[in-house]
């Protein structure tokens, strides 16, 4: 069922400090007091600088990362577009989830109702028109080399080393694959020396965040790292029946890692992480939202909303003189309960009578995976890799027939088994010309078992679907100069056939077709020797055969999946300019012309050839400025440094649905952060959505007189502190 949106209201200025938050603030203040009284030379040594004269280059103490590097090669040398967000950018831009990172990236669109297990992503205009299934592979999501279900987009960025968005079909370099691109998340590794940090924030509307990590040696051959984060807030959408927030979302996550050396050439890495999100609602709010968005529901409707995510992985690697062998075992878990509610305002608009309706969904997904990989060592003249991948997953998505839900019960169980072999080679044809090519072949078997307890009595549905396909890429890169590379690539992607998640009768559970993506890209990547100036640009064209979309009828609650052809073409430009030792500027601009290339009649309106792809704006952009400057001492601070940052994201007007019933308006979102750093500690003020713009996270046409969506949060202001050990 498609859901989407968020709302913007100006939050009240009163803030209360949660009791559980106070000990962390106290610990942070104690840590800061150590930094405030440290001698300047001590501060310089802590930052790894033997000279204390250049105060304008003071930075938080660097983290020494040990252990493996990413299986993916350096993105600056690859023949496809890549956007990378560093750990420092994640922190200073306050990007607390993978979804927030995507929303801040030009050329990437997200359709989300702000709640759990409901999102859809478009990269360069390629993606399912609505996500139909948890098996959706229109984009891939990988965490430390383990491919995880796409619905992990609500995953937080706790202790992340960086996040890269690889654009275009992927799957030949690692076990993870995606038809439109790959989102690669890398977490911080255990360090060989004592290291860590604490961070805490409070803001309006109950906004709070507490985060800490500690890392260091356990023995002479093993290191460990533990990180934890808690975040909470009052939902920006109010409940008109209570006068308070519709819910109080709460997010708790932790990660533990162990890195060890078995022999001088054999390493082992063990990771375990969990995240629990409570009371995060999937919003269906009648449009227009008004200045202070509200819903009209009983107070406890969203209290049952709960999502638990788990990721456990073991990696063993061995280096020979000329290559590296690795085995990565992964196990991911998802368990959720969520409510989809039509409040009284929306119900009245839809059906013309007073009332409200909500339904509870409950499900789980557990996936075991194994990847075996043999690859050249980094820096080898000829870069190559060969791999084999296996995964076995079981999941469920059940509609409950119990309080607080009313209605029928549907039990749906899915099983997916996947096998794949993949390989890639980058071969220098001359000193300046390289060939990059790779292939991947997948085999999959999907089964579906359902019990529909409808008005006509129970009915059973059992189905099986087998699929195999080949994808790959061929590209050429040419070193125009030592600083500039131009490239061209042609690639094929595949989003498998599967069964939809919301069938309520046998007729709606027929499998939908696989989508096939052909992608062409021409680009340039350039950086000066001193890295003061970086520039990249790309022209792309994507042709998608049998793209997938979910059609949901709000009047009958019936959903089905249909296939349509789509096209997208456009240009992306981005770069970074380090103006001087104090000022850095970043910019990105994307033009994406994404259209539907076939026609179809549906129960909620006709989709015409030439219609715009939903949620994909023609223009999107991001601008950023960071300024660091030493200040004269004040208030007992011996060597304070001003650290100011502003980031602006623009999203143009876009269609709300494939039928193009209505448009979602353009918006510009400005975020600001201003801090004073002393030694290894920093106090800062932050403000999100400074311009207080209200925009749609999604929109859905329900009838000629009713549309709904989810409004974004309005302006919110707070303070924070962080300290690097």
C-alpha positions as semicolon CSV with decimal commas, in nm:
position;residue;x (nm);y (nm);z (nm)
1;X;0,000;0,000;0,000
2;X;0,156;0,332;-0,097
3;X;0,189;0,586;0,179
4;X;0,392;0,904;0,190
5;X;0,460;1,252;0,339
6;X;0,545;1,481;0,636
7;X;0,444;1,820;0,772
8;X;0,598;2,147;0,876
9;X;0,476;2,337;1,176
10;X;0,667;2,596;1,375
11;X;0,757;2,410;1,696
12;X;0,707;2,563;2,039
13;X;1,012;2,707;2,207
14;X;0,978;2,532;2,541
15;X;1,205;2,232;2,593
16;X;1,233;1,986;2,879
17;X;1,540;1,778;2,950
18;X;1,457;1,405;2,978
19;X;1,586;1,246;3,298
20;X;1,767;0,974;3,106
21;X;1,950;1,244;2,913
22;X;2,099;1,430;3,208
23;X;2,377;1,182;3,296
24;X;2,509;1,201;2,940
25;X;2,515;1,579;2,949
26;X;2,700;1,566;3,280
27;X;2,958;1,322;3,141
28;X;2,999;1,542;2,837
29;X;3,060;1,850;3,049
30;X;3,321;1,664;3,253
31;X;3,494;1,555;2,935
32;X;3,488;1,910;2,804
33;X;3,639;2,047;3,123
34;X;3,947;1,835;3,052
35;X;3,973;1,983;2,702
36;X;3,920;2,342;2,825
37;X;4,215;2,324;3,061
38;X;4,454;2,138;2,830
39;X;4,763;2,329;2,732
40;X;4,783;2,439;2,366
41;X;5,076;2,205;2,298
42;X;4,878;1,914;2,443
43;X;4,590;1,998;2,212
44;X;4,819;2,006;1,911
45;X;4,973;1,672;1,999
46;X;4,625;1,522;2,052
47;X;4,538;1,633;1,699
48;X;4,850;1,475;1,559
49;X;5,027;1,811;1,495
50;X;5,363;1,890;1,655
51;X;5,319;2,261;1,597
52;X;5,060;2,466;1,781
53;X;5,114;2,776;1,574
54;X;4,863;2,698;1,299
55;X;4,546;2,717;1,505
56;X;4,328;2,770;1,199
57;X;4,387;2,405;1,101
58;X;4,286;2,255;1,437
59;X;4,058;1,953;1,395
60;X;3,905;1,692;1,616
61;X;4,150;1,408;1,685
62;X;4,166;1,170;1,388
63;X;4,038;0,816;1,415
64;X;4,292;0,553;1,315
65;X;4,115;0,286;1,116
66;X;4,269;-0,060;1,100
67;X;4,157;-0,379;0,927
68;X;4,007;-0,428;0,584
69;X;3,913;-0,164;0,333
70;X;3,596;-0,169;0,127
71;X;3,570;-0,435;-0,145
72;X;3,473;-0,151;-0,378
73;X;3,758;0,024;-0,559
74;X;3,832;0,394;-0,520
75;X;3,520;0,563;-0,670
76;X;3,725;0,843;-0,828
77;X;3,876;0,589;-1,068
78;X;3,557;0,406;-1,167
79;X;3,354;0,464;-1,487
80;X;3,028;0,557;-1,317
81;X;2,899;0,841;-1,100
82;X;2,944;0,820;-0,723
83;X;2,842;1,043;-0,433
84;X;3,025;0,986;-0,104
85;X;2,937;1,130;0,236
86;X;3,213;1,111;0,497
87;X;3,178;1,041;0,869
88;X;3,247;1,407;0,946
89;X;2,979;1,520;0,699
90;X;2,727;1,280;0,851
91;X;2,791;1,433;1,193
92;X;2,811;1,802;1,105
93;X;2,514;1,785;0,866
94;X;2,322;1,584;1,129
95;X;2,221;1,311;0,885
96;X;2,081;1,052;1,125
97;X;1,950;0,790;0,879
98;X;2,029;0,652;0,535
99;X;1,704;0,806;0,411
100;X;1,819;1,154;0,516
101;X;2,146;1,104;0,326
102;X;1,953;1,015;0,010
103;X;1,721;1,316;0,042
104;X;2,029;1,542;0,053
105;X;2,174;1,396;-0,270
106;X;2,090;1,563;-0,604
107;X;1,952;1,319;-0,860
108;X;1,816;1,086;-0,591
109;X;1,448;1,087;-0,488
110;X;1,278;0,918;-0,192
111;X;0,908;0,842;-0,148
112;X;0,839;0,777;0,220
113;X;0,558;0,818;0,470
114;X;0,815;0,896;0,746
115;X;0,741;0,566;0,916
116;X;0,886;0,217;0,914
117;X;0,913;-0,036;0,627
118;X;0,771;0,204;0,370
119;X;1,002;0,376;0,123
120;X;1,090;0,388;-0,242
121;X;1,408;0,522;-0,402
122;X;1,483;0,656;-0,749
123;X;1,842;0,701;-0,864
124;X;1,866;0,910;-1,183
125;X;1,495;0,846;-1,238
126;X;1,531;0,466;-1,220
127;X;1,327;0,273;-0,964
128;X;0,993;0,102;-0,914
129;X;0,711;0,351;-0,959
130;X;0,593;0,229;-0,618
131;X;0,773;-0,035;-0,418
132;X;0,572;-0,352;-0,455
133;X;0,770;-0,598;-0,246
134;X;1,050;-0,634;0,006
135;X;1,223;-0,834;-0,270
136;X;1,258;-0,511;-0,468
137;X;1,613;-0,479;-0,607
138;X;1,568;-0,156;-0,799
139;X;1,846;-0,038;-0,569
140;X;2,086;-0,232;-0,350
141;X;2,179;-0,160;0,010
142;X;2,503;-0,301;0,151
143;X;2,640;-0,267;0,505
144;X;3,002;-0,373;0,555
145;X;2,982;-0,603;0,255
146;X;2,649;-0,766;0,345
147;X;2,348;-0,695;0,122
148;X;2,047;-0,618;0,338
149;X;1,676;-0,575;0,252
150;X;1,589;-0,240;0,099
151;X;1,360;-0,158;0,390
152;X;1,667;-0,097;0,605
153;X;1,657;0,264;0,479
154;X;1,532;0,361;0,824
155;X;1,871;0,238;0,948
156;X;2,054;0,504;1,145
157;X;2,403;0,630;1,059
158;X;2,541;0,526;1,399
159;X;2,924;0,528;1,396
160;X;2,940;0,519;1,017
161;X;3,274;0,568;0,843
162;X;3,099;0,682;0,526
163;X;2,813;0,621;0,284
164;X;2,858;0,600;-0,094
165;X;2,585;0,605;-0,358
166;X;2,707;0,420;-0,669
167;X;2,490;0,517;-0,964
168;X;2,387;0,285;-1,244
169;X;2,344;-0,096;-1,237
170;X;2,581;-0,265;-0,990
171;X;2,666;-0,621;-0,898
172;X;2,993;-0,722;-1,064
173;X;3,235;-0,603;-0,794
174;X;3,061;-0,732;-0,481
175;X;2,782;-0,968;-0,382
176;X;2,545;-0,672;-0,344
177;X;2,348;-0,575;-0,655
178;X;2,099;-0,310;-0,763
179;X;1,937;-0,220;-1,094
180;X;1,952;0,158;-1,043
181;X;2,253;0,173;-0,813
182;X;2,403;0,064;-0,484
183;X;2,402;0,235;-0,145
184;X;2,721;0,122;0,033
185;X;2,740;0,184;0,409
186;X;3,073;0,136;0,586
187;X;3,092;0,146;0,964
188;X;3,392;0,248;1,175
189;X;3,639;-0,035;1,239
190;X;3,801;-0,115;1,575
191;X;4,125;0,077;1,623
192;X;4,467;-0,028;1,750
193;X;4,469;0,251;2,009
194;X;4,215;0,388;2,254
195;X;3,967;0,601;2,065
196;X;3,606;0,713;2,085
197;X;3,366;1,001;2,115
198;X;3,050;1,124;2,283
199;X;2,779;1,343;2,130
200;X;2,460;1,483;2,275
201;X;2,185;1,715;2,145
202;X;1,860;1,863;2,268
203;X;1,610;2,072;2,074
204;X;1,251;2,181;2,039
205;X;0,958;1,941;2,046
206;X;1,140;1,694;2,269
207;X;1,418;1,638;2,015
208;X;1,712;1,463;2,178
209;X;2,008;1,254;2,074
210;X;2,274;1,077;2,280
211;X;2,557;0,889;2,111
212;X;2,888;0,740;2,220
213;X;3,154;0,501;2,090
214;X;3,473;0,356;2,236
215;X;3,738;0,152;2,059
216;X;4,077;0,008;2,140
217;X;4,304;-0,296;2,170
218;X;4,181;-0,599;2,365
219;X;4,499;-0,803;2,319
220;X;4,809;-0,758;2,105
221;X;4,619;-0,910;1,810
222;X;4,253;-0,816;1,871
223;X;4,070;-0,482;1,889
224;X;3,710;-0,407;1,973
225;X;3,461;-0,124;1,928
226;X;3,120;-0,051;2,081
227;X;2,883;0,227;1,974
228;X;2,537;0,322;2,097
229;X;2,283;0,588;2,000
230;X;1,946;0,693;2,136
231;X;1,721;0,951;1,969
232;X;1,369;1,070;2,041
233;X;1,124;1,345;1,954
234;X;0,761;1,451;1,959
235;X;0,598;1,395;1,621
236;X;0,541;1,723;1,435
237;X;0,188;1,612;1,338
238;X;-0,054;1,675;1,626
239;X;-0,354;1,473;1,738
240;X;-0,664;1,692;1,749
241;X;-0,830;1,461;2,004
242;X;-0,552;1,501;2,261
243;X;-0,393;1,831;2,161
244;X;-0,049;1,669;2,182
245;X;0,180;1,498;1,933
246;X;0,030;1,205;1,741
247;X;0,317;0,990;1,872
248;X;0,662;1,011;2,029
249;X;0,906;0,821;1,805
250;X;1,199;0,664;1,988
251;X;1,509;0,509;1,829
252;X;1,774;0,300;2,009
253;X;2,068;0,137;1,828
254;X;2,397;-0,026;1,916
255;X;2,685;-0,189;1,732
256;X;2,974;-0,405;1,853
257;X;3,275;-0,503;1,640
258;X;3,575;-0,729;1,689
259;X;3,878;-0,721;1,460
260;X;4,165;-0,965;1,494
261;X;4,474;-1,109;1,335
262;X;4,485;-1,489;1,325
263;X;4,817;-1,494;1,140
264;X;5,015;-1,206;0,984
265;X;4,809;-1,259;0,666
266;X;4,477;-1,384;0,802
267;X;4,219;-1,155;0,961
268;X;3,880;-1,202;1,121
269;X;3,607;-0,944;1,170
270;X;3,286;-0,992;1,366
271;X;3,002;-0,737;1,372
272;X;2,671;-0,732;1,558
273;X;2,420;-0,447;1,545
274;X;2,060;-0,390;1,644
275;X;1,817;-0,101;1,611
276;X;1,470;-0,059;1,757
277;X;1,230;0,212;1,642
278;X;0,910;0,266;1,837
279;X;0,601;0,479;1,766
280;X;0,720;0,592;1,423
281;X;0,393;0,627;1,225
282;X;0,324;0,582;0,856
283;X;0,140;0,907;0,798
284;X;-0,178;0,940;0,588
285;X;-0,273;1,306;0,632
286;X;-0,547;1,479;0,432
287;X;-0,410;1,749;0,202
288;X;-0,376;2,043;0,221
289;X;-0,215;2,008;0,562
290;X;-0,256;2,362;0,687
291;X;-0,008;2,554;0,899
292;X;-0,022;2,302;1,186
293;X;-0,085;1,951;1,048
294;X;-0,323;1,738;1,255
295;X;-0,490;1,398;1,249
296;X;-0,807;1,293;1,432
297;X;-0,748;0,951;1,592
298;X;-0,754;0,790;1,938
299;X;-0,441;0,860;2,137
300;X;-0,300;0,506;2,142
301;X;-0,333;0,407;1,774
302;X;0,040;0,438;1,692
303;X;0,163;0,304;2,023
304;X;0,196;-0,048;1,879
305;X;0,426;0,066;1,597
306;X;0,755;-0,114;1,648
307;X;1,046;-0,217;1,425
308;X;1,351;-0,422;1,522
309;X;1,648;-0,451;1,286
310;X;1,943;-0,683;1,338
311;X;2,260;-0,740;1,138
312;X;2,526;-0,995;1,227
313;X;2,828;-1,070;1,009
314;X;3,152;-1,267;1,019
315;X;3,429;-1,203;0,771
316;X;3,748;-1,406;0,738
317;X;4,012;-1,287;0,490
318;X;4,354;-1,407;0,386
319;X;4,613;-1,227;0,177
320;X;4,857;-1,407;-0,049
321;X;5,146;-1,244;-0,231
322;X;4,925;-1,155;-0,528
323;X;4,561;-1,179;-0,419
324;X;4,313;-1,181;-0,134
325;X;4,056;-1,444;-0,036
326;X;3,756;-1,363;0,182
327;X;3,442;-1,530;0,314
328;X;3,162;-1,312;0,449
329;X;2,867;-1,464;0,634
330;X;2,568;-1,242;0,708
331;X;2,242;-1,277;0,896
332;X;1,983;-0,998;0,893
333;X;1,656;-0,978;1,083
334;X;1,355;-0,747;1,063
335;X;1,047;-0,769;1,286
336;X;0,777;-0,505;1,268
337;X;0,427;-0,406;1,372
338;X;0,272;-0,101;1,210
339;X;-0,066;0,067;1,183
340;X;-0,208;0,231;0,870
341;X;-0,485;0,467;0,977
342;X;-0,748;0,674;0,798
343;X;-0,832;0,942;1,051
344;X;-1,176;1,105;1,070
345;X;-1,084;1,391;0,835
346;X;-0,954;1,162;0,563
347;X;-1,235;0,908;0,612
348;X;-1,497;1,183;0,576
349;X;-1,330;1,313;0,259
350;X;-1,310;0,964;0,108
351;X;-1,650;0,822;0,194
352;X;-1,867;1,122;0,279
353;X;-1,962;0,986;0,622
354;X;-1,803;1,031;0,964
355;X;-1,575;0,757;1,086
356;X;-1,219;0,633;1,099
357;X;-1,044;0,312;1,002
358;X;-0,712;0,153;1,080
359;X;-0,544;-0,176;1,015
360;X;-0,247;-0,342;1,181
361;X;0,026;-0,516;0,983
362;X;0,280;-0,747;1,141
363;X;0,571;-0,920;0,976
364;X;0,930;-1,034;0,984
365;X;1,219;-1,102;0,749
366;X;1,522;-1,318;0,822
367;X;1,796;-1,362;0,562
368;X;2,112;-1,575;0,576
369;X;2,381;-1,498;0,319
370;X;2,725;-1,626;0,225
371;X;2,974;-1,457;-0,005
372;X;3,307;-1,604;-0,124
373;X;3,539;-1,360;-0,299
374;X;3,882;-1,384;-0,462
375;X;4,039;-1,056;-0,571
376;X;4,360;-0,881;-0,662
377;X;4,534;-0,674;-0,398
378;X;4,462;-0,304;-0,395
379;X;4,702;-0,117;-0,621
380;X;4,762;-0,413;-0,854
381;X;4,827;-0,318;-1,221
382;X;4,531;-0,532;-1,326
383;X;4,240;-0,512;-1,080
384;X;4,010;-0,815;-1,079
385;X;3,768;-1,008;-0,862
386;X;3,567;-1,328;-0,878
387;X;3,285;-1,416;-0,640
388;X;3,004;-1,655;-0,555
389;X;2,700;-1,560;-0,347
390;X;2,414;-1,745;-0,182
391;X;2,121;-1,619;0,027
392;X;1,816;-1,779;0,180
393;X;1,540;-1,559;0,319
394;X;1,198;-1,603;0,474
395;X;0,956;-1,324;0,549
396;X;0,594;-1,257;0,633
397;X;0,353;-0,966;0,603
398;X;0,025;-1,032;0,783
399;X;-0,286;-0,817;0,822
400;X;-0,419;-0,870;1,172
401;X;-0,782;-0,913;1,268
402;X;-0,747;-0,788;1,623
403;X;-0,741;-0,463;1,817
404;X;-0,668;-0,197;1,724
405;X;-0,736;-0,327;1,370
406;X;-1,077;-0,394;1,223
407;X;-1,132;-0,598;0,909
408;X;-1,016;-0,924;0,758
409;X;-0,707;-1,128;0,831
410;X;-0,453;-1,205;0,560
411;X;-0,150;-1,424;0,629
412;X;0,126;-1,400;0,368
413;X;0,453;-1,595;0,380
414;X;0,740;-1,561;0,133
415;X;1,065;-1,750;0,079
416;X;1,349;-1,645;-0,152
417;X;1,661;-1,840;-0,238
418;X;1,928;-1,671;-0,453
419;X;2,253;-1,792;-0,611
420;X;2,493;-1,570;-0,803
421;X;2,839;-1,570;-0,956
422;X;3,007;-1,244;-1,045
423;X;3,335;-1,102;-1,163
424;X;3,500;-0,781;-1,279
425;X;3,832;-0,682;-1,430
426;X;3,996;-0,344;-1,494
427;X;4,264;-0,391;-1,759
428;X;4,506;-0,118;-1,879
429;X;4,502;-0,119;-2,260
430;X;4,765;0,158;-2,267
431;X;4,925;0,385;-2,010
432;X;4,619;0,613;-2,019
433;X;4,334;0,392;-2,144
434;X;4,161;0,127;-1,927
435;X;3,892;-0,127;-2,000
436;X;3,652;-0,202;-1,714
437;X;3,413;-0,492;-1,763
438;X;3,220;-0,740;-1,552
439;X;2,938;-0,994;-1,556
440;X;2,697;-1,136;-1,305
441;X;2,453;-1,426;-1,334
442;X;2,174;-1,484;-1,081
443;X;1,941;-1,777;-1,019
444;X;1,648;-1,735;-0,783
445;X;1,345;-1,926;-0,659
446;X;1,060;-1,749;-0,485
447;X;0,762;-1,914;-0,317
448;X;0,445;-1,758;-0,183
449;X;0,191;-1,908;0,060
450;X;-0,116;-1,714;0,173
451;X;-0,440;-1,754;0,362
452;X;-0,706;-1,495;0,271
453;X;-0,988;-1,483;0,522
454;X;-1,215;-1,261;0,315
455;X;-1,588;-1,200;0,304
456;X;-1,641;-1,514;0,098
457;X;-1,463;-1,736;0,348
458;X;-1,103;-1,850;0,369
459;X;-0,902;-1,924;0,056
460;X;-0,549;-2,059;0,017
461;X;-0,295;-1,943;-0,238
462;X;0,036;-2,114;-0,316
463;X;0,274;-2,010;-0,593
464;X;0,633;-2,059;-0,709
465;X;0,848;-1,845;-0,938
466;X;1,191;-1,933;-1,087
467;X;1,409;-1,673;-1,253
468;X;1,764;-1,647;-1,386
469;X;1,930;-1,356;-1,559
470;X;2,263;-1,201;-1,656
471;X;2,369;-0,844;-1,591
472;X;2,695;-0,660;-1,638
473;X;2,892;-0,356;-1,742
474;X;3,154;-0,254;-1,995
475;X;3,335;0,075;-1,966
476;X;3,636;0,267;-2,093
477;X;3,825;0,532;-1,899
478;X;4,087;0,766;-2,041
479;X;4,332;0,971;-1,836
480;X;4,311;1,300;-2,022
481;X;4,569;1,444;-1,783
482;X;4,714;1,327;-1,454
483;X;4,427;1,508;-1,282
484;X;4,137;1,442;-1,521
485;X;3,969;1,119;-1,631
486;X;3,691;1,086;-1,890
487;X;3,486;0,769;-1,920
488;X;3,200;0,593;-2,095
489;X;3,005;0,290;-1,976
490;X;2,716;0,072;-2,086
491;X;2,547;-0,151;-1,828
492;X;2,249;-0,381;-1,778
493;X;2,046;-0,411;-1,456
494;X;1,759;-0,634;-1,346
495;X;1,485;-0,598;-1,085
496;X;1,348;-0,953;-1,041
497;X;0,993;-1,072;-1,085
498;X;0,819;-1,140;-0,754
499;X;0,493;-1,132;-0,556
500;X;0,345;-0,816;-0,408
501;X;0,328;-0,755;-0,032
502;X;-0,039;-0,652;0,001
503;X;-0,251;-0,905;-0,190
504;X;-0,592;-0,963;-0,029
505;X;-0,727;-1,220;-0,272
506;X;-0,597;-1,486;-0,510
507;X;-0,652;-1,265;-0,817
508;X;-0,411;-0,999;-0,683
509;X;-0,119;-1,228;-0,599
510;X;-0,018;-1,320;-0,954
511;X;0,356;-1,254;-0,997
512;X;0,460;-0,939;-1,176
513;X;0,727;-0,925;-1,447
514;X;1,094;-0,850;-1,398
515;X;1,221;-0,503;-1,492
516;X;1,524;-0,476;-1,721
517;X;1,745;-0,166;-1,718
518;X;1,984;-0,057;-1,994
519;X;2,202;0,236;-1,884
520;X;2,448;0,454;-2,077
521;X;2,676;0,706;-1,907
522;X;2,943;0,951;-2,024
523;X;3,137;1,144;-1,763
524;X;3,445;1,324;-1,637
525;X;3,617;1,325;-1,297
526;X;3,890;1,572;-1,207
527;X;4,086;1,683;-0,901
528;X;4,391;1,906;-0,861
529;X;4,709;1,758;-0,712
530;X;4,659;1,947;-0,386
531;X;4,290;1,836;-0,371
532;X;4,178;2,196;-0,338
533;X;3,944;2,162;-0,634
534;X;3,735;1,862;-0,735
535;X;3,491;1,842;-1,024
536;X;3,274;1,570;-1,177
537;X;3,004;1,563;-1,440
538;X;2,800;1,297;-1,617
539;X;2,543;1,261;-1,892
540;X;2,317;0,955;-1,862
541;X;2,036;0,770;-2,038
542;X;1,832;0,484;-1,890
543;X;1,579;0,262;-2,062
544;X;1,362;0,043;-1,835
545;X;1,150;-0,236;-1,979
546;X;0,856;-0,359;-1,766
547;X;0,913;-0,127;-1,472
548;X;0,693;-0,214;-1,174
549;X;0,426;-0,013;-0,996
550;X;0,176;-0,087;-0,721
551;X;-0,181;0,030;-0,787
552;X;-0,382;0,081;-0,468
553;X;-0,750;0,171;-0,464
554;X;-0,839;0,366;-0,147
555;X;-1,209;0,297;-0,197
556;X;-1,182;-0,083;-0,213
557;X;-0,847;-0,139;-0,034
558;X;-0,745;-0,362;-0,327
559;X;-0,388;-0,348;-0,462
560;X;-0,222;-0,507;-0,763
561;X;0,107;-0,471;-0,948
562;X;0,138;-0,375;-1,315
563;X;0,434;-0,324;-1,548
564;X;0,518;-0,015;-1,754
565;X;0,815;0,098;-1,962
566;X;1,001;0,410;-1,844
567;X;1,286;0,630;-1,967
568;X;1,516;0,878;-1,800
569;X;1,795;1,103;-1,922
570;X;1,983;1,390;-1,772
571;X;2,297;1,562;-1,653
572;X;2,472;1,574;-1,315
573;X;2,742;1,822;-1,213
574;X;2,919;1,848;-0,878
575;X;3,235;1,963;-0,713
576;X;3,423;2,092;-0,413
577;X;3,642;2,400;-0,375
578;X;3,869;2,448;-0,076
579;X;3,899;2,824;-0,111
580;X;4,161;2,857;0,162
581;X;4,248;2,701;0,497
582;X;3,921;2,837;0,642
583;X;3,652;2,808;0,377
584;X;3,528;2,508;0,176
585;X;3,238;2,511;-0,072
586;X;3,050;2,215;-0,222
587;X;2,784;2,211;-0,492
588;X;2,579;1,959;-0,685
589;X;2,317;2,002;-0,957
590;X;2,107;1,737;-1,134
591;X;1,868;1,760;-1,427
592;X;1,656;1,444;-1,469
593;X;1,392;1,403;-1,737
594;X;1,209;1,082;-1,638
595;X;0,895;0,976;-1,825
596;X;0,662;0,680;-1,865
597;X;0,689;0,522;-2,209
598;X;0,377;0,302;-2,224
599;X;0,007;0,342;-2,145
600;X;-0,228;0,148;-1,918
601;X;-0,575;0,180;-1,766
602;X;-0,591;0,123;-1,389
603;X;-0,864;0,130;-1,125
604;X;-0,743;0,472;-1,008
605;X;-0,701;0,636;-1,348
606;X;-0,524;0,599;-1,680
607;X;-0,147;0,612;-1,706
608;X;-0,052;0,774;-2,038
609;X;0,269;0,742;-2,231
610;X;0,461;1,064;-2,179
611;X;0,350;1,107;-1,817
612;X;0,624;1,208;-1,577
613;X;0,772;0,951;-1,341
614;X;0,633;1,005;-0,988
615;X;0,853;1,171;-0,724
616;X;1,133;1,253;-0,972
617;X;1,198;1,626;-1,002
618;X;1,353;1,766;-1,317
619;X;1,583;1,987;-1,111
620;X;1,751;1,912;-0,780
621;X;2,054;2,072;-0,618
622;X;2,264;2,089;-0,303
623;X;2,494;2,366;-0,181
624;X;2,721;2,359;0,121
625;X;2,966;2,592;0,291
626;X;3,199;2,517;0,582
627;X;3,404;2,784;0,758
628;X;3,671;2,719;1,023
629;X;3,869;2,999;1,183
630;X;4,074;3,048;1,499
631;X;3,936;3,309;1,739
632;X;4,097;3,511;2,016
633;X;4,061;3,350;2,357
634;X;3,744;3,431;2,553
635;X;3,548;3,296;2,852
636;X;3,845;3,092;2,965
637;X;3,893;2,928;2,625
638;X;4,263;2,947;2,534
639;X;4,240;2,863;2,161
640;X;3,879;2,850;2,039
641;X;3,799;2,768;1,677
642;X;3,480;2,877;1,501
643;X;3,326;2,591;1,305
644;X;3,025;2,705;1,098
645;X;2,837;2,510;0,832
646;X;2,534;2,574;0,614
647;X;2,369;2,327;0,375
648;X;2,088;2,396;0,130
649;X;1,893;2,131;-0,061
650;X;1,654;2,215;-0,345
651;X;1,394;1,977;-0,491
652;X;1,187;2,087;-0,786
653;X;0,821;2,020;-0,863
654;X;0,742;1,656;-0,929
655;X;0,443;1,438;-1,010
656;X;0,274;1,265;-0,716
657;X;0,175;0,944;-0,897
658;X;0,208;0,765;-1,234
659;X;-0,133;0,898;-1,345
660;X;-0,002;1,254;-1,289
661;X;-0,321;1,347;-1,100
662;X;-0,141;1,632;-0,922
663;X;0,206;1,770;-0,848
664;X;0,407;1,801;-0,530
665;X;0,548;2,153;-0,499
666;X;0,914;2,249;-0,509
667;X;1,097;2,337;-0,190
668;X;1,431;2,453;-0,053
669;X;1,558;2,328;0,283
670;X;1,833;2,518;0,468
671;X;2,018;2,369;0,767
672;X;2,274;2,557;0,975
673;X;2,524;2,452;1,241
674;X;2,757;2,691;1,430
675;X;3,007;2,557;1,683
676;X;3,294;2,666;1,904
677;X;3,567;2,404;1,925
678;X;3,828;2,394;2,199
679;X;4,078;2,112;2,181
680;X;3,886;1,791;2,135
681;X;3,549;1,926;2,247
682;X;3,289;2,137;2,069
683;X;2,965;2,313;2,166
684;X;2,732;2,400;1,880
685;X;2,394;2,545;1,790
686;X;2,193;2,384;1,513
687;X;1,881;2,468;1,317
688;X;1,703;2,240;1,069
689;X;1,476;2,379;0,798
690;X;1,565;2,737;0,890
691;X;1,326;2,879;0,629
692;X;1,039;2,679;0,786
693;X;0,928;2,532;0,452
694;X;0,651;2,273;0,451
695;X;0,682;2,011;0,177
696;X;0,545;1,667;0,092
697;X;0,737;1,351;0,172
698;X;0,490;1,184;-0,065
699;X;0,143;1,237;-0,207
700;X;-0,137;1,002;-0,311
701;X;-0,454;1,060;-0,511
702;X;-0,745;0,878;-0,346
703;X;-1,043;1,035;-0,526
704;X;-1,128;1,350;-0,725
705;X;-1,197;1,527;-0,393
706;X;-0,933;1,374;-0,164
707;X;-0,555;1,350;-0,171
708;X;-0,335;1,259;0,121
709;X;0,033;1,247;0,206
710;X;0,287;1,317;0,477
711;X;0,405;1,669;0,561
712;X;0,766;1,739;0,653
713;X;0,882;1,875;0,987
714;X;0,907;2,252;1,015
715;X;1,185;2,460;1,164
716;X;1,351;2,316;1,474
717;X;1,640;2,460;1,677
718;X;1,867;2,302;1,936
719;X;2,211;2,280;2,095
720;X;2,470;2,004;2,099
721;X;2,808;1,894;2,224
722;X;3,064;1,641;2,108
723;X;3,400;1,530;2,239
724;X;3,665;1,313;2,074
725;X;3,871;1,095;2,307
